[in-house]
Amino acid sequence: MPIFEYRGESANLMVLAREIEADPHLAGKCSLTLTFLRQDRRDSLRHANWAEITVSVASGLATNAVYDALKALVERARDRGPVDEVSPRSEGGSGEETDGTEVAAER
């Protein structure tokens, strides 16, 4: 199952999640997890409410249309603010500090 993970401002990633759920190429083919990051970090994340979104594409459905639709929506999110692709987490976790708040949506 292909997994894509992005980090950016939480409000921007929430809009991205709604856009993914509404997109006809992605609706029902992806599961989303939005994780809010802690604000007491001592790096560039401390200046905004940041989050990570994980997009899992169902196996066997990773077509060019799905990738192109996801790429287009991520580019729109980048026009609204910073969105960086990060390496997907391993099963054991990424070592990143979170505030324990996750929002998950499966379509």
N, C-alpha and C positions, 0 to 999 in steps of 0.2 A: 504494500500500500504506500504510494508516494506521500510524503509529509513535507509541507512547507511551513516555515516559521518566520514570522516577522515581528519586529519590535518598533514601537512608535508611541505617539501620544494616545492615551486611552480613548479619548473621545473620537479621534480619527479612526482607530481600529474598531470601535463599536459601529461606526458608520460603514466601514469596510465589511464587517460581519453581516450587517443588514443587506448590503449590496450583493454579497455572495449568496445569501439566502434567497434574494429576489431574482437573481440571474437565471434565465431559462437553461443555460448550459451547465450551471453548477448546482442548482437546487435539486436536492435529493441524491446528489452524487458526492457530496462532501460532508464531513463533520468538522465542527469548529470548536475550539476551546480558547477562551479569552482569559488570560491570567494577568492580574494587576500586580505591578512590582512595588516593593516597599519604597518609601520616600526618604528613608534615613541613610541612603547610600552616599558615598563621598565622591561620586563621579558626575558625569554630565547628566545622569538621569534625575538628579535631585531637583532640577529646576522645572520640572513639569510632572504631570501625572502620566506615568508611562505604563505600558502593558505589552504583553506578547500575545500574538494570535497564532494558533497552530491550526493549519488546514490539512486535513487528511482526505485524500481522494480515494474513493472505493477502488479496490483492485479490479482490473479488467476494464475500467472506465477511463483510464488515463489516455485520452485521445488528444489530438492536437487542438480540437475545439475547446476542451476543458482547460488545457494549459493556456491557450490564447485568451480565453475569457478571464481566467484568474490573473494573468499578467496584465491585462487591460485594467482590471479593477484595482490592482496594486499600484499601477501607474497613476490612476486617478487619485488614489489615497496619497501618493507622493506629491501630487500637485497641491493637496491641502496641507501637508506638513511632512516632517521627516518620517520615513518608514524604511527600516533596514532589514534585509534578510539575514537571519541568523541560522546557525546550524541546528537541525532538529535535535531534541534531547534524546539521550539514550534511555533505556528502560529504567535505569537507576536514578535518573534526574540529571539536571544540568549543573547543579551547584549554585545556581542563581538564587538569590534571596527573593522570596515573594511574600506578600502579606497574607497568603492563604486564601485569597478570594479568587475563585474561578467561576467563569460563566461558560457553560457548555451548551451547544445547540447541535442537534443532529437533524439533518433533513434528508 
